[in-house]
Amino acid sequence: MKEHRVVCGNAVLLIMTFALQGCLAYHATQPGRLFGASGGRRSARRTALPSAVLTAPSPAAKTMPPRTDNIELSFTPAASEASEKEDAGTFDWWRQWYPVAIASDLDKKQPRQFTVLNEHFVVWWDEATQKFAAAKDACPHRLAPLSEGRISEDGKLHCTYHGWEFDGTGACTKIPQVEAKAQEAARKNKRACLQTVPCKEADSLVWIFPDSTREGWAASTEVEPATVAELDAVPELINRKDDGLFFRVLHYNYDTLVEDVGDPSHVPFAHHGIQGNRDQAGPIAMKLDNLTGDGFVVTSLQDLGGAGLTTRIRFMPPCLLYYEFDLSPVVERLKQKPIIKLLSKIGMAPKITKPLRSGKLDGHRFYLVAYAVPSAPGESYLFTRFPATVPFRKRPITSPLRWDDHLESLAVTDGDNMHVHYQERRLREHQDGLEKFDRAYYMPAAADTAVRSFRRWLMNHAGGKPLWKGSTGQLGPLMTDRKKLFDRWESHTKYCPICRKAYAITRVLRSLTTVLSIGLGLDALTSVAAMAFLFPPGGLLSRFLMSCMGGAALWGVPLLVSGVCGYGAYRLHGLERRWVYTDYNHVERK
């Protein structure tokens, strides 16, 4: 299981690189891997789209008075920007839904802390409502973090500092330090209650709405989490929503993460040998179809082996950026090949040629869905998933080997870490670098259309940056310790039950094979030494024993098994380290 393997046959990879001309027709039957899917409806303003294929309503973007500062941009506005100028309000960052966890990853017996917009929140399972609940991560007594607490025997959130307890509504249910006759009055005081925030589960993710005010609670009912709405209209895709669902904490800013996800041209280079091939990179024709306060849509038409591949990249603020790939022309060309026709006649046609048929979503479509969550300045949460109307994945959702997919996803994100962590600091070193990004960046190619469009949305509609709590958004110093930047345990493994379990099993197997290797090796050496001492070579008894029992019976077999166990322990140790820390050197990617 090398991270160095090149998955050229992987349909996902062919799509993402946009440059593997003609290879897709040859390798299209190979399954795809790496990320995963989403769905859901939005009650929000609709954005005019260039095609009926992409019909997902946009999220409702709360606005405040228009900006009065004059932002100078060095590009020439396109005709499609008329609606953008008419909607130059400021995005309300605090009245949006943000995904913070994969629901199945959360331990219902333990509260957990999440950070959104530089504010700490605690999420826990409320036994009374059988739902997740969320609040600001501070006990009203002495502001201790409730995420360091526990869930009591009767299902309450228990502060382990002084024993105060709270229910799912945030009401205080127990104050051990107050006498019984004064308990009720003390608990009913509004100062004893938690500052709860709206929390819900959608598309296998846990979402929070960070505004804890009464107005914020009311606003949360008017906005739905940003999802790919057309996927919710296809019941057949429901069971595939978790395909490739992946989470990681990244050490770079929200805006840099969105840039990175919306940039397909870096894939062949930054992910060479894992997800792309630098030798097959090329120009990517992209054009902006629509940019408003509700996000943007960018379209690309690429020729793959004589077939047109249409790709749409859509950003729906604040977090969702997804790719929609229409593979129908490519697959239709594949079906014309004689071998595929022959297999079809005998009922053995590749699954990729048998797409889902639905009145809402026909044909061969594939999605890469990513959520970029602004955790804190210089830190983001990344969620990714792949839904598709055709089978791309090798392993089912229930496969015990899904940890291998996660290791590959970790390797892919490692390929970007140093680049973007360094890049975002250099951007801020330029005078007005964030506002006049086109002067700091030199982007002559159409491949940067999505990057430029996001920067324009951020500057013209969202105040230029997330509205952080208690911070101007200043980034910390450059992280030069590669072990921290490429750390996998703190950024993924400790949060992922799939990888934690695989890691624990690997450690046990590594320990077992190490003990066996040493034990059998010593046994073989002891046998040889004993024979040499008791029965000198060449002696009559020595020759008799060797001829009757065989030398391998005494030391050869144990020594061979010892060597096999030693090699196994070595490989298991390497696998074990991949869940904790693995440096990434692009020079080694041949």
DRENLUM-24312 format. One record per residue (C-alpha): residue in one letter; z, x, y. Coordinates in steps of 0.5 Angstrom, whole numbers, padded with zeros to 4 digits, always signed. Last residue first. Layout:
REM DRENLUM-24312
AZXY...
REM end
This chain:
REM DRENLUM-24312
K-0019+0018+0020R-0012+0015+0023E-0008+0021+0023V-0010+0023+0031H-0008+0016+0033N+0000+0018+0031Y+0004+0012+0030D+0012+0014+0028T+0015+0009+0023Y+0022+0007+0023V+0026+0002+0019W+0022-0003+0015R+0017+0003+0014R+0023+0007+0012E+0024+0003+0005L+0016+0004+0003G+0017+0012+0004H+0023+0011+0000L+0020+0007-0005R+0014+0012-0006Y+0019+0018-0007A+0023+0014-0012G+0017+0012-0016Y+0015+0020-0016G+0022+0021-0019C+0022+0016-0024V+0015+0018-0027G+0018+0026-0027S+0024+0023-0031V+0020+0019-0035L+0016+0026-0037L+0023+0030-0038P+0026+0025-0042V+0020+0025-0047G+0019+0032-0047W+0026+0034-0049L+0028+0032-0056A+0023+0028-0058A+0018+0032-0055G+0020+0038-0059G+0018+0034-0065M+0023+0032-0070C+0021+0035-0077S+0017+0041-0074M+0021+0043-0068L+0028+0042-0073F+0025+0046-0078R+0022+0052-0074S+0029+0052-0070L+0032+0052-0077L+0028+0058-0079G+0029+0062-0073G+0023+0064-0068P+0026+0061-0062P+0034+0062-0063F+0037+0055-0065L+0044+0054-0062F+0043+0057-0055A+0035+0055-0054M+0036+0049-0057A+0042+0047-0053A+0038+0050-0047V+0032+0045-0048S+0037+0039-0049T+0041+0040-0043L+0034+0041-0039A+0032+0034-0042D+0038+0031-0040L+0039+0034-0033G+0032+0031-0032L+0034+0024-0035G+0040+0024-0031I+0036+0026-0024S+0030+0021-0025L+0034+0015-0027V+0039+0016-0021T+0033+0016-0017T+0030+0011-0020L+0036+0006-0019S+0037+0008-0012R+0030+0007-0010L+0030+0000-0014V+0036-0002-0010R+0033+0000-0003T+0027-0003-0005I+0031-0010-0007A+0034-0009+0000Y+0028-0008+0004A+0024-0014+0001K+0030-0019+0002R+0030-0016+0010C+0023-0017+0010I+0023-0024+0008P+0029-0026+0012C+0026-0023+0018Y+0031-0022+0024K+0033-0015+0022T+0026-0013+0020H+0023-0015+0027S+0025-0011+0033E+0031-0008+0031W+0029-0005+0024R+0022-0003+0027D+0023+0002+0032F+0017+0005+0035L+0019+0005+0042K+0026+0007+0040K+0024+0013+0035R+0019+0015+0040D+0024+0017+0045T+0020+0018+0051M+0022+0011+0054L+0019+0011+0061P+0025+0009+0066G+0026+0001+0067L+0022-0004+0070Q+0023-0008+0076G+0022-0015+0075T+0026-0017+0082S+0032-0019+0078G+0038-0024+0078K+0034-0029+0073W+0027-0027+0073L+0021-0031+0076P+0015-0029+0072K+0010-0025+0076G+0005-0025+0081G+0007-0032+0084A+0005-0036+0079H-0002-0039+0081N-0006-0034+0085M-0003-0028+0082L-0002-0030+0075W-0008-0034+0075R-0012-0028+0078R-0009-0023+0073F-0010-0027+0067S-0018-0028+0069R-0018-0020+0070V-0016-0019+0063A-0020-0025+0060T-0026-0022+0063D-0025-0015+0061A-0030-0015+0056A-0035-0016+0061A-0035-0009+0063P-0034-0005+0070M-0026-0005+0069Y-0023+0000+0074Y-0016-0002+0074A-0012+0000+0080R-0017-0003+0085D-0018-0009+0081F-0010-0010+0080K-0009-0011+0088E-0003-0016+0087L+0000-0012+0081G-0002-0005+0084D+0000-0006+0091Q+0000+0001+0092H-0001+0004+0085E+0006+0006+0081R+0006-0001+0079L+0000+0000+0074R+0003+0007+0072R+0009+0003+0069E+0005-0002+0066Q+0000+0003+0062Y+0006+0007+0059H+0009+0002+0055V+0002-0001+0054H-0001+0005+0051M+0005+0007+0047N+0006+0001+0044D-0001-0001+0042G-0002+0002+0035D+0005+0000+0033T+0003-0008+0034V-0002-0006+0028A+0003-0003+0024L+0008-0008+0025S+0003-0013+0023E+0001-0009+0017L+0008-0009+0015H+0009-0016+0016D+0003-0018+0011D+0006-0013+0006W+0013-0018+0007R+0008-0023+0004L+0009-0021-0003P+0014-0026-0005S+0008-0031-0004T+0010-0038-0002I+0005-0038+0004P-0001-0036-0001R-0003-0029-0001K-0011-0027+0000R-0012-0031+0007F-0018-0033+0009P-0019-0040+0006V-0023-0044+0011T-0021-0049+0016A-0017-0044+0019P-0010-0043+0022F-0007-0036+0024R-0001-0034+0027T+0003-0030+0032F+0009-0030+0036L+0011-0024+0041Y+0017-0023+0044S+0017-0019+0051E+0021-0014+0054G+0020-0009+0060P+0023-0014+0065A+0027-0019+0060S+0024-0024+0055P+0018-0027+0058V+0015-0030+0051A+0008-0028+0049Y+0005-0033+0044A-0001-0032+0040V-0006-0036+0036L-0012-0033+0032Y-0016-0039+0030F-0022-0040+0025R-0027-0045+0024H-0032-0047+0019G-0035-0054+0020D-0031-0060+0022L-0025-0061+0027K-0024-0068+0029G-0028-0072+0024S-0026-0068+0019R-0029-0064+0013L-0025-0057+0011P-0030-0052+0010K-0033-0050+0003T-0037-0044+0004I-0031-0040+0005K-0029-0042-0002P-0034-0037-0005A-0039-0041-0010M-0037-0042-0017G-0040-0049-0019I-0046-0046-0023K-0051-0048-0017S-0047-0045-0012L-0046-0039-0015L-0054-0038-0016K-0054-0040-0008I-0049-0035-0006I-0053-0030-0010P-0060-0032-0007K-0057-0031+0000Q-0058-0037+0004K-0050-0039+0004L-0049-0033+0008R-0053-0035+0014E-0050-0042+0014V-0043-0038+0014V-0045-0034+0020P-0048-0040+0024S-0041-0044+0022L-0036-0038+0024D-0034-0042+0030F-0028-0037+0032E-0022-0040+0037Y-0018-0035+0040Y-0011-0037+0043L-0007-0035+0048L+0000-0039+0049C+0006-0037+0053P+0006-0040+0060P+0001-0042+0061M-0005-0044+0057F-0010-0038+0056R-0016-0040+0052I-0021-0035+0049R-0027-0038+0046T-0031-0034+0041T-0038-0036+0038L-0041-0032+0033G-0049-0033+0033A-0053-0031+0026G-0058-0025+0026G-0053-0020+0022L-0047-0022+0027D-0050-0023+0034Q-0044-0025+0039L-0043-0030+0044S-0037-0030+0048T-0033-0035+0052V-0027-0035+0057V-0022-0041+0058F-0017-0041+0063G-0010-0043+0065D-0007-0050+0068G-0007-0047+0075T-0015-0047+0074L-0020-0042+0071N-0026-0045+0067D-0032-0042+0064L-0031-0034+0065K-0036-0030+0061M-0036-0025+0056A-0041-0021+0052I-0038-0015+0048P-0041-0008+0048G-0040-0004+0042A-0035-0002+0037Q-0037+0000+0030D-0035+0008+0030R-0028+0006+0032N-0027+0001+0026G-0022-0004+0026Q-0015-0007+0023I-0012-0002+0020G-0016+0005+0020H-0017+0004+0028H-0012-0001+0031A-0012+0002+0038F-0020+0004+0038P-0023-0002+0034V-0018-0007+0037H-0019-0005+0044S-0025-0009+0046P-0021-0016+0044D-0017-0016+0050G-0013-0022+0051V-0007-0020+0047D-0007-0014+0051E-0007-0017+0057V-0002-0022+0055L+0003-0017+0053T+0002-0013+0060D+0004-0019+0063Y+0010-0020+0059N+0013-0013+0060Y+0013-0008+0055H+0018-0006+0049L+0016-0011+0044V+0021-0016+0040R+0017-0018+0034F+0015-0025+0030F+0010-0027+0025L+0007-0033+0022G+0001-0030+0018D+0000-0037+0015D+0005-0042+0017K+0001-0047+0020R-0003-0048+0013N+0001-0054+0010I-0001-0058+0016L-0008-0056+0016E-0010-0062+0012P-0007-0067+0017V-0013-0065+0022A-0011-0068+0029D-0005-0063+0030L-0010-0057+0030E-0014-0060+0036A-0008-0060+0040V-0007-0052+0040T+0000-0052+0042A+0004-0051+0049P+0011-0054+0048E+0011-0061+0051V+0012-0063+0058E+0015-0070+0061T+0021-0070+0057S+0023-0063+0059A+0023-0065+0067A+0029-0070+0066W+0033-0064+0063G+0031-0060+0068E+0033-0065+0074R+0040-0065+0070T+0040-0058+0071S+0040-0053+0065D+0033-0050+0066P+0031-0046+0060F+0027-0051+0056I+0028-0048+0049W+0023-0048+0043V+0025-0047+0036L+0018-0045+0032S+0016-0049+0025D+0010-0052+0029A+0016-0056+0034E+0023-0055+0034K+0027-0057+0040C+0032-0055+0045P+0034-0057+0052V+0039-0053+0055T+0046-0053+0055Q+0051-0051+0060L+0057-0051+0056C+0063-0056+0057A+0070-0054+0059R+0068-0054+0067K+0067-0061+0066N+0074-0063+0065K+0074-0067+0058R+0077-0062+0054A+0083-0060+0059A+0084-0068+0059E+0084-0069+0052Q+0088-0063+0050A+0094-0064+0055K+0099-0068+0050A+0097-0063+0044E+0099-0057+0048V+0093-0052+0051Q+0092-0045+0048P+0088-0048+0042I+0082-0051+0046K+0078-0055+0041T+0072-0060+0042C+0069-0058+0048A+0062-0062+0050G+0056-0058+0049T+0052-0063+0047G+0052-0060+0040D+0059-0059+0039F+0064-0054+0042E+0070-0050+0040W+0075-0045+0043G+0078-0040+0039H+0080-0035+0044Y+0075-0029+0042T+0071-0032+0036C+0068-0038+0040H+0066-0043+0035L+0060-0048+0035K+0062-0054+0031G+0060-0055+0024D+0066-0058+0021E+0068-0051+0018S+0066-0047+0024I+0060-0044+0026R+0061-0037+0028G+0062-0033+0035E+0058-0027+0037S+0052-0031+0040L+0058-0035+0044P+0058-0029+0049A+0065-0029+0052L+0065-0032+0059R+0072-0033+0060H+0074-0040+0058P+0067-0043+0060C+0064-0039+0054A+0057-0036+0056D+0051-0035+0052K+0047-0041+0056A+0046-0047+0051A+0042-0049+0045A+0042-0054+0040F+0038-0054+0033K+0038-0060+0029Q+0042-0064+0024T+0045-0068+0029A+0052-0067+0027E+0051-0061+0023D+0049-0057+0030W+0045-0051+0028W+0046-0045+0033V+0042-0042+0039V+0045-0038+0045F+0042-0037+0051H+0041-0030+0055E+0038-0031+0062N+0033-0025+0064L+0027-0030+0064V+0028-0032+0056T+0033-0028+0052F+0036-0030+0045Q+0042-0030+0042R+0044-0033+0035P+0049-0037+0032Q+0051-0036+0025K+0051-0041+0019K+0044-0044+0020D+0041-0037+0019L+0035-0037+0023D+0028-0035+0020S+0026-0042+0018A+0026-0044+0025I+0021-0038+0027A+0025-0036+0034V+0024-0036+0041P+0019-0041+0043Y+0019-0042+0051W+0018-0049+0054Q+0017-0050+0061R+0021-0052+0067W+0024-0045+0069W+0017-0041+0070D+0015-0047+0076F+0008-0044+0077T+0006-0043+0085G+0001-0048+0088A-0006-0045+0089D-0010-0051+0086E-0016-0053+0090K-0017-0045+0090E-0018-0045+0082S-0022-0052+0082A-0027-0048+0086E-0027-0042+0081S-0033-0044+0077A-0038-0041+0082A-0035-0034+0081P-0031-0030+0086T-0033-0023+0087F-0028-0018+0085S-0024-0013+0090L-0018-0018+0091E-0014-0019+0097I-0008-0024+0097N-0007-0027+0103D+0001-0030+0103T+0002-0037+0105R+0003-0039+0097P+0003-0046+0096P+0009-0051+0096M+0012-0051+0089T+0008-0053+0083K+0010-0055+0076A+0004-0054+0071A+0003-0059+0066P+0001-0056+0059S-0007-0056+0058P-0010-0061+0054A-0013-0058+0047T-0021-0060+0047L-0024-0054+0045V-0030-0056+0041A-0032-0061+0047S-0035-0056+0051P-0035-0053+0058L-0028-0055+0059A-0025-0059+0065T-0017-0058+0064R-0013-0064+0063R-0006-0065+0066A-0001-0066+0062S+0003-0069+0056R+0001-0064+0051R+0000-0065+0043G+0001-0060+0038G-0001-0055+0033S+0000-0047+0031A-0003-0042+0027G-0002-0034+0023F-0003-0026+0024L-0005-0021+0019R-0010-0022+0014G-0017-0025+0012P-0019-0026+0005Q-0026-0023+0002T-0032-0028+0001A-0035-0026+0008H-0036-0019+0006Y-0044-0018+0006A-0045-0023+0011L-0039-0021+0015C-0042-0014+0015G-0048-0016+0019Q-0046-0013+0026L-0039-0011+0025A-0038-0011+0033F-0034-0017+0035T-0028-0013+0033M-0023-0019+0032I-0029-0023+0028L-0030-0017+0023L-0022-0016+0023V-0021-0023+0021A-0026-0024+0016N-0023-0018+0012G-0028-0014+0009C-0027-0008+0013V-0020-0008+0011V-0019+0000+0013R-0013+0002+0009H-0009+0007+0013E-0002+0003+0013K-0002+0005+0005M+0000+0000+0000
REM end
